[in-house]
Amino acid sequence: MASGIKDKVAILGMGCARFGERWDADADGLMVEAYLEALADAGIDTSDIDAAWLSVAMDSVNTGASGLPASIALRLPNIPVTKVENFCASGTEAFRGAVYAVASGAADIALAVGVEKLKDTGYGGLPARTRGVTADMVGVQGSAPGNFAQLAGAYRARHGVSRDDLKRAMAHVSVKSHANGAKNPKAHLRKPIDIDAVLNAPMIAEPLGLFDCCGVSDGAACAIVTTPERARALGKRDLVTVKALQLSVSNGWELQGAGWDGSYFHTTRIAAGRAYREAGIEDPRRQISLLEVHDCFSVTELVTMEDLHISPEGGAVTDVLDGVFDADGAIPCQIDGGLKCFGHPIGASGLRMIYENYLQLLGRADARQRRSPPVFALSHNLGGMPNQNVAAIAIVGLEGA
């Protein structure tokens, strides 16, 4: 029977490029920027890497259907390089490939790198692929703000939340994340905002205003993983190990019948349950110290707090307004600024989230460092739309926790 991968894999090093309108760098340059930081952090040579995974979700990087771009840009030593994509969970998918390779014994040291170059498309949102009949019918390629606005409406109806209370909670989410992002030199948007700016911003899709939506960005992030034994042999101390790594993919249930009311993410709840079991976490609200969740829209972050069993059903609005997820709150969320301030270069986002959790666990997050060191840090991606999506969860922590 499968026993999971808890503490079987350690993060040897991580790196992250500066996110933003990176007209100064192409996709190769962004990968190199993140990789050189990770390589120096790991204290190894490129020749030590046995296998690699590249995550890219959109065609804007011109990668084709192979891992060649990463292999060439990083001058990898003719090792296996696999390109993966899984909607907005693509970065975590690359991390999963590298982690599983090490956990299985297939590789001693493995690399995961994610990149996206979206600003070059000139598109204000995520560039759309060719639609086709299926996409037209199920709405996966429809308006993202429109789809997530419906999530907000369904959440209000299910829990009896007033429009004003929901708007104030969503505004708090945005203000909190922008305050955090202002402290992060690698974030795209680094300007604090106030509640009035959010509430009075142009409406995008009721009730989502301009500041409730994350932006488009260029970026890359990278992780190098190995076994704890090998990490210690390389002189590493205070190891950050992988406690759990789980994905859940919609199977069509949300679109069939009346079982799903549109107010939550079914896949996130399943992935969370599996991740907590794998990590040995019984009370996530008490045991999870830090959160990086998929805040493509402010309402997504709010709803995800309940799907992760951090907030009680219908209780996320109260928790948000009470400051539970603020930088100085009980369980900080998006302490680096999140998608709201980094933007969302899809292939890189999952790895960028793990990067922040890794820095916080090691006490290396500079001005945004959490005063009380985290014990378990969770990152969450949601790819697709509320009615058809991929949810990914990675939990990391110090070895022995």
MARSEMI-338461 format. One record per residue (C-alpha): x, y, z; chain; residue number from 1. Coordinates in steps of 0.05 Angstrom, whole numbers, plus 32768, in hexadecimal, padded with zeros to 4 digits. Example, Ala and Ser with C-alpha at 12.3 -4.5 7.8 and 13.67 -1.06 7.14 Angstrom:
SITE  80F6  7FA6  809C  A  1;
SITE  8111  7FEB  808F  A  2;
This chain:
SITE  8000  8000  8000  A  1;
SITE  801A  8045  7FEE  A  2;
SITE  8039  8069  802A  A  3;
SITE  8045  80AD  800B  A  4;
SITE  8084  80D6  8004  A  5;
SITE  8087  80FB  8046  A  6;
SITE  80D0  810E  8057  A  7;
SITE  80EB  80E3  801D  A  8;
SITE  8100  8121  7FF5  A  9;
SITE  8124  8160  800A  A  10;
SITE  8127  81A2  7FE5  A  11;
SITE  8171  81AE  7FD7  A  12;
SITE  8169  81F3  7FB8  A  13;
SITE  8136  8222  7F99  A  14;
SITE  8137  8260  7F6E  A  15;
SITE  8105  8292  7F53  A  16;
SITE  810C  82C7  7F1D  A  17;
SITE  80F0  830C  7F27  A  18;
SITE  80A8  830B  7F0D  A  19;
SITE  808B  8343  7EE4  A  20;
SITE  808B  8362  7E9E  A  21;
SITE  80CE  8343  7E8E  A  22;
SITE  80DC  8362  7E4A  A  23;
SITE  8126  835B  7E5C  A  24;
SITE  8125  830F  7E5B  A  25;
SITE  8109  82D7  7E31  A  26;
SITE  80F0  8295  7E4D  A  27;
SITE  8136  8278  7E4C  A  28;
SITE  8151  82B3  7E72  A  29;
SITE  811B  82AD  7EA7  A  30;
SITE  812A  8263  7EB0  A  31;
SITE  8174  8271  7EB7  A  32;
SITE  8167  82A7  7EEA  A  33;
SITE  813F  8278  7F17  A  34;
SITE  816D  823D  7F0A  A  35;
SITE  81AE  8260  7F1C  A  36;
SITE  8191  8274  7F5F  A  37;
SITE  8179  822D  7F6C  A  38;
SITE  81BC  820F  7F57  A  39;
SITE  81E3  823E  7F85  A  40;
SITE  81B3  822F  7FBE  A  41;
SITE  81BA  81E4  7FB3  A  42;
SITE  8206  81E8  7FB0  A  43;
SITE  820C  81B6  7F76  A  44;
SITE  8220  81B7  7F2D  A  45;
SITE  81F3  81AE  7EF1  A  46;
SITE  8215  816B  7EE4  A  47;
SITE  81F9  8150  7F26  A  48;
SITE  81B0  8154  7F0D  A  49;
SITE  8193  8112  7EF6  A  50;
SITE  814F  8126  7EDA  A  51;
SITE  8125  8164  7ED0  A  52;
SITE  80DD  817A  7EC6  A  53;
SITE  80C8  81BA  7EA2  A  54;
SITE  8083  81D8  7EAD  A  55;
SITE  8064  8206  7E78  A  56;
SITE  8019  820D  7E6F  A  57;
SITE  8010  823F  7E35  A  58;
SITE  802E  8242  7DF0  A  59;
SITE  804C  8287  7DFB  A  60;
SITE  8090  8269  7E0D  A  61;
SITE  8097  8244  7DCA  A  62;
SITE  80B0  8206  7DEC  A  63;
SITE  8090  81D4  7DBD  A  64;
SITE  807E  8191  7DDA  A  65;
SITE  80BF  817F  7DFD  A  66;
SITE  80EF  818F  7E35  A  67;
SITE  8122  81AA  7E04  A  68;
SITE  811C  81F3  7E19  A  69;
SITE  8131  81E5  7E61  A  70;
SITE  8167  81B5  7E4C  A  71;
SITE  8186  81E7  7E1C  A  72;
SITE  817C  8226  7E46  A  73;
SITE  819A  8206  7E85  A  74;
SITE  81CD  81DC  7E60  A  75;
SITE  81B6  819D  7E83  A  76;
SITE  81E4  8160  7E79  A  77;
SITE  81B9  813A  7E46  A  78;
SITE  818C  8120  7E7D  A  79;
SITE  8141  8110  7E77  A  80;
SITE  8119  8151  7E75  A  81;
SITE  80CD  814A  7E75  A  82;
SITE  809E  8183  7E64  A  83;
SITE  805D  8182  7E8D  A  84;
SITE  801F  81AC  7E90  A  85;
SITE  7FE1  81A8  7EBC  A  86;
SITE  7FBE  81EA  7EB6  A  87;
SITE  7FD2  821A  7EEF  A  88;
SITE  7FED  81DF  7F17  A  89;
SITE  8025  81D5  7EE3  A  90;
SITE  805D  81EE  7F11  A  91;
SITE  8048  81BF  7F49  A  92;
SITE  8042  8187  7F15  A  93;
SITE  808C  8191  7F02  A  94;
SITE  809E  8190  7F4C  A  95;
SITE  8077  8150  7F54  A  96;
SITE  809E  812F  7F1B  A  97;
SITE  80E1  8141  7F3A  A  98;
SITE  80CC  812E  7F80  A  99;
SITE  80B0  80EA  7F6B  A  100;
SITE  80EF  80DB  7F43  A  101;
SITE  8119  80E4  7F82  A  102;
SITE  80E8  80C1  7FB0  A  103;
SITE  80E7  8084  7F82  A  104;
SITE  8132  8080  7F7E  A  105;
SITE  8132  808E  7F33  A  106;
SITE  815B  80CD  7F3D  A  107;
SITE  818B  80E6  7F72  A  108;
SITE  8181  812F  7F61  A  109;
SITE  8148  814B  7F37  A  110;
SITE  8134  818E  7F1D  A  111;
SITE  80F0  81B0  7F14  A  112;
SITE  80EC  81F1  7EEE  A  113;
SITE  80AF  8219  7ED9  A  114;
SITE  80AB  8255  7EAA  A  115;
SITE  8078  827F  7E85  A  116;
SITE  8081  82BC  7E59  A  117;
SITE  803B  82D9  7E55  A  118;
SITE  8046  8324  7E4D  A  119;
SITE  8062  8319  7E07  A  120;
SITE  801E  8301  7DEF  A  121;
SITE  8002  8347  7DF8  A  122;
SITE  7FC3  8327  7E16  A  123;
SITE  7FA3  8345  7E54  A  124;
SITE  7F91  8301  7E72  A  125;
SITE  7FA8  82BB  7E66  A  126;
SITE  7FAE  82AD  7E1A  A  127;
SITE  7F77  827F  7E02  A  128;
SITE  7F86  823E  7DDD  A  129;
SITE  7F5B  8228  7DA2  A  130;
SITE  7F16  821F  7DBF  A  131;
SITE  7EF5  81E4  7D9E  A  132;
SITE  7EB1  81C5  7DAC  A  133;
SITE  7EC1  81A9  7DF1  A  134;
SITE  7EDE  81EA  7E0B  A  135;
SITE  7EA1  8210  7DF2  A  136;
SITE  7E71  81E0  7E14  A  137;
SITE  7E92  81DB  7E59  A  138;
SITE  7EAD  8222  7E5D  A  139;
SITE  7EF4  8210  7E72  A  140;
SITE  7F0F  8245  7E43  A  141;
SITE  7ED9  8278  7E54  A  142;
SITE  7EE3  82B8  7E7B  A  143;
SITE  7F0B  82A9  7EBA  A  144;
SITE  7EEF  82E6  7EDF  A  145;
SITE  7EA9  82D1  7ECA  A  146;
SITE  7EB2  828A  7EE3  A  147;
SITE  7ECF  829F  7F26  A  148;
SITE  7E9A  82D5  7F2F  A  149;
SITE  7E68  829C  7F2C  A  150;
SITE  7E8F  8279  7F63  A  151;
SITE  7E87  82B7  7F8E  A  152;
SITE  7E3C  82B8  7F81  A  153;
SITE  7E35  826E  7F92  A  154;
SITE  7E5D  8277  7FD1  A  155;
SITE  7E31  82B1  7FE7  A  156;
SITE  7DF2  8288  7FDA  A  157;
SITE  7E0A  824B  7FFF  A  158;
SITE  7E22  826E  803D  A  159;
SITE  7DF2  82A9  8040  A  160;
SITE  7E2A  82DD  803B  A  161;
SITE  7E16  8323  8028  A  162;
SITE  7E35  8344  7FEB  A  163;
SITE  7E54  837A  8016  A  164;
SITE  7E74  8349  8046  A  165;
SITE  7E91  8320  800D  A  166;
SITE  7EAB  835E  7FEA  A  167;
SITE  7ECD  8376  802A  A  168;
SITE  7EED  8332  8035  A  169;
SITE  7F06  832E  7FED  A  170;
SITE  7F21  8375  7FF4  A  171;
SITE  7F46  8361  8033  A  172;
SITE  7F65  8327  800D  A  173;
SITE  7F80  8356  7FD8  A  174;
SITE  7F98  838B  8008  A  175;
SITE  7FBC  8357  8032  A  176;
SITE  7FDF  8339  7FF6  A  177;
SITE  7FF5  837C  7FDA  A  178;
SITE  8012  8390  801D  A  179;
SITE  803A  834F  801D  A  180;
SITE  8050  8356  7FD4  A  181;
SITE  806B  839C  7FE2  A  182;
SITE  80A1  837B  800C  A  183;
SITE  80B6  8349  7FD6  A  184;
SITE  80EA  8360  7FA3  A  185;
SITE  80D7  8327  7F74  A  186;
SITE  808D  8338  7F70  A  187;
SITE  806F  8359  7F32  A  188;
SITE  8041  838A  7F57  A  189;
SITE  8060  83AB  7F95  A  190;
SITE  8030  83E3  7FA6  A  191;
SITE  8004  83DF  7FE5  A  192;
SITE  7FBB  83EE  7FDA  A  193;
SITE  7F82  83FF  800A  A  194;
SITE  7F3B  83E5  8013  A  195;
SITE  7F1C  8421  7FF0  A  196;
SITE  7F46  8417  7FB2  A  197;
SITE  7F2E  83CF  7FAD  A  198;
SITE  7EE4  83DE  7FBA  A  199;
SITE  7EE3  8418  7F89  A  200;
SITE  7F0B  83F6  7F52  A  201;
SITE  7EEB  83E8  7F0D  A  202;
SITE  7EBF  83AB  7F0C  A  203;
SITE  7ED9  8370  7EE3  A  204;
SITE  7EA3  833B  7EF0  A  205;
SITE  7E73  8348  7F2A  A  206;
SITE  7E88  8344  7F63  A  207;
SITE  7ED1  8341  7F4B  A  208;
SITE  7EF2  8385  7F42  A  209;
SITE  7F35  8396  7F25  A  210;
SITE  7F5C  8387  7F65  A  211;
SITE  7F39  8345  7F6E  A  212;
SITE  7F5C  8328  7F31  A  213;
SITE  7FA5  8313  7F2A  A  214;
SITE  7FCD  832D  7EEF  A  215;
SITE  7FF5  8310  7EB6  A  216;
SITE  8040  830A  7EC0  A  217;
SITE  8082  82EA  7EA9  A  218;
SITE  80AA  82BF  7ED9  A  219;
SITE  80CF  827F  7EE9  A  220;
SITE  80DD  8256  7F28  A  221;
SITE  8108  8219  7F35  A  222;
SITE  8112  81E1  7F68  A  223;
SITE  814A  81AE  7F71  A  224;
SITE  8139  8171  7F9B  A  225;
SITE  815D  8135  7FB7  A  226;
SITE  8159  8104  7FF0  A  227;
SITE  8164  811D  8038  A  228;
SITE  81A0  80EF  803E  A  229;
SITE  81C2  810C  8001  A  230;
SITE  81B0  8153  8016  A  231;
SITE  81D3  8148  8059  A  232;
SITE  820F  812A  8036  A  233;
SITE  8213  816B  800E  A  234;
SITE  8216  8192  804F  A  235;
SITE  81CE  81A9  8054  A  236;
SITE  81AE  81B4  8098  A  237;
SITE  8167  81C6  80AD  A  238;
SITE  814B  81A0  8072  A  239;
SITE  8109  81B4  8053  A  240;
SITE  80E7  8173  803F  A  241;
SITE  80A9  8163  8017  A  242;
SITE  8071  814C  8046  A  243;
SITE  803B  8141  8011  A  244;
SITE  802E  814D  7FC8  A  245;
SITE  7FE9  8140  7FAB  A  246;
SITE  7FC0  8150  7F6D  A  247;
SITE  7F76  8148  7F60  A  248;
SITE  7F58  8150  7F1A  A  249;
SITE  7F0E  815B  7F0A  A  250;
SITE  7EEC  811E  7EEC  A  251;
SITE  7EAD  8141  7ED3  A  252;
SITE  7E84  813B  7F13  A  253;
SITE  7E7E  8186  7F1D  A  254;
SITE  7E5D  818B  7ED8  A  255;
SITE  7E2C  8152  7EE2  A  256;
SITE  7DED  8152  7F0B  A  257;
SITE  7DDF  817E  7F48  A  258;
SITE  7E14  8164  7F78  A  259;
SITE  7E40  81A2  7F73  A  260;
SITE  7E24  81E7  7F82  A  261;
SITE  7E5E  820F  7F66  A  262;
SITE  7E73  822D  7FA9  A  263;
SITE  7EB4  8207  7FB5  A  264;
SITE  7EEC  81E0  7F93  A  265;
SITE  7EDE  8196  7F96  A  266;
SITE  7F25  8183  7F80  A  267;
SITE  7F47  81AE  7FB4  A  268;
SITE  7F20  818B  7FEC  A  269;
SITE  7F36  8147  7FD1  A  270;
SITE  7F7F  815B  7FC8  A  271;
SITE  7F80  817B  800D  A  272;
SITE  7F66  813C  802F  A  273;
SITE  7F9A  8111  800C  A  274;
SITE  7FD2  8142  801B  A  275;
SITE  7FC1  8146  8065  A  276;
SITE  7FBF  80FB  806B  A  277;
SITE  8002  80F4  8047  A  278;
SITE  8022  812A  8074  A  279;
SITE  8002  810F  80B4  A  280;
SITE  7FDC  8150  80C0  A  281;
SITE  7F9D  8147  80E8  A  282;
SITE  7F8A  8190  80F8  A  283;
SITE  7F9F  81BC  80BE  A  284;
SITE  7F87  81FD  80DE  A  285;
SITE  7FB5  81F1  8119  A  286;
SITE  7FEE  81CE  80F5  A  287;
SITE  7FF7  81F4  80B4  A  288;
SITE  8021  8232  80C2  A  289;
SITE  8024  8253  807E  A  290;
SITE  7FFA  8253  803E  A  291;
SITE  8006  8263  7FF5  A  292;
SITE  7FC5  8258  7FD0  A  293;
SITE  7FAD  8264  7F8A  A  294;
SITE  7F92  82AB  7F8F  A  295;
SITE  7F82  82B5  7F45  A  296;
SITE  7F47  82DC  7F61  A  297;
SITE  7F3C  82F4  7FA8  A  298;
SITE  7EFE  82C9  7FAF  A  299;
SITE  7F28  828C  7F9C  A  300;
SITE  7F56  8296  7FD7  A  301;
SITE  7F1A  82A0  8005  A  302;
SITE  7EF6  8261  7FEF  A  303;
SITE  7F36  8238  7FEF  A  304;
SITE  7F3F  8245  803A  A  305;
SITE  7F01  821B  8045  A  306;
SITE  7F14  81E6  8012  A  307;
SITE  7F56  81DD  8036  A  308;
SITE  7F31  81D4  8078  A  309;
SITE  7F54  8211  8095  A  310;
SITE  7F14  8239  809D  A  311;
SITE  7ED2  8218  80B0  A  312;
SITE  7E9A  8213  807C  A  313;
SITE  7E80  825A  8071  A  314;
SITE  7EB5  8276  80A1  A  315;
SITE  7EEA  8290  8071  A  316;
SITE  7ECB  82D5  806C  A  317;
SITE  7ED1  82DE  80B8  A  318;
SITE  7F17  82C1  80BA  A  319;
SITE  7F2E  82F0  8082  A  320;
SITE  7F10  832E  80A3  A  321;
SITE  7F2D  8319  80E6  A  322;
SITE  7F73  8319  80C8  A  323;
SITE  7F81  82CF  80D1  A  324;
SITE  7FA5  82CD  808E  A  325;
SITE  7FCA  830F  8093  A  326;
SITE  8017  8310  8098  A  327;
SITE  8011  8318  80E4  A  328;
SITE  7FD5  82EA  80EA  A  329;
SITE  7FD0  82A3  8102  A  330;
SITE  7FD9  8283  80BE  A  331;
SITE  7FF7  82B4  808B  A  332;
SITE  7FE0  82AA  8043  A  333;
SITE  8006  82C6  8007  A  334;
SITE  803C  82E3  8034  A  335;
SITE  8064  82F0  7FF4  A  336;
SITE  802B  8314  7FD0  A  337;
SITE  800D  82D8  7FAD  A  338;
SITE  7FF3  82D6  7F66  A  339;
SITE  7FD4  831B  7F74  A  340;
SITE  8019  833A  7F76  A  341;
SITE  8043  8309  7F4E  A  342;
SITE  8012  8300  7F15  A  343;
SITE  8008  82BA  7EF9  A  344;
SITE  803C  82A0  7EC8  A  345;
SITE  801A  825C  7ECB  A  346;
SITE  8054  822C  7EC5  A  347;
SITE  807A  8250  7EFC  A  348;
SITE  8045  825F  7F30  A  349;
SITE  8044  821D  7F56  A  350;
SITE  8090  821C  7F5E  A  351;
SITE  808F  8266  7F72  A  352;
SITE  8060  8255  7FAB  A  353;
SITE  808C  821C  7FC4  A  354;
SITE  80C8  824B  7FBF  A  355;
SITE  80A8  827C  7FF0  A  356;
SITE  8096  8244  8021  A  357;
SITE  80DD  8229  801C  A  358;
SITE  80FB  826D  802C  A  359;
SITE  80CC  8278  8067  A  360;
SITE  80DD  8233  8084  A  361;
SITE  8127  8244  8081  A  362;
SITE  811E  828A  809C  A  363;
SITE  8137  82AA  805C  A  364;
SITE  80FC  82D5  8046  A  365;
SITE  811A  8317  805B  A  366;
SITE  80E8  8350  8068  A  367;
SITE  80AC  8322  8062  A  368;
SITE  80C8  82EA  808F  A  369;
SITE  8094  82CD  80BD  A  370;
SITE  80A8  82DB  8106  A  371;
SITE  8093  8296  811E  A  372;
SITE  80B6  8263  80F2  A  373;
SITE  8084  8239  80CB  A  374;
SITE  807E  81EF  80D9  A  375;
SITE  8054  81D7  809E  A  376;
SITE  804C  8204  8061  A  377;
SITE  8018  81F4  802C  A  378;
SITE  8014  820B  7FE3  A  379;
SITE  7FD6  8202  7FB8  A  380;
SITE  7FC8  820A  7F6E  A  381;
SITE  7F85  8208  7F4A  A  382;
SITE  7F88  8201  7EFF  A  383;
SITE  7F4B  820A  7ED3  A  384;
SITE  7F06  8224  7EE7  A  385;
SITE  7EDB  8215  7F25  A  386;
SITE  7EB4  81E0  7EFE  A  387;
SITE  7EEF  81BC  7EDF  A  388;
SITE  7F35  81C1  7EFC  A  389;
SITE  7F75  81A5  7F18  A  390;
SITE  7F87  81AF  7F61  A  391;
SITE  7FCE  81A5  7F7A  A  392;
SITE  7FE8  81A8  7FC2  A  393;
SITE  802F  81A5  7FDB  A  394;
SITE  8040  81A5  8025  A  395;
SITE  8088  81B1  803B  A  396;
SITE  80A8  81B7  807F  A  397;
SITE  80E8  81AF  80A5  A  398;
SITE  8101  8167  80AB  A  399;
SITE  80E5  8144  80E8  A  400;
SITE  80A7  8171  80ED  A  401;
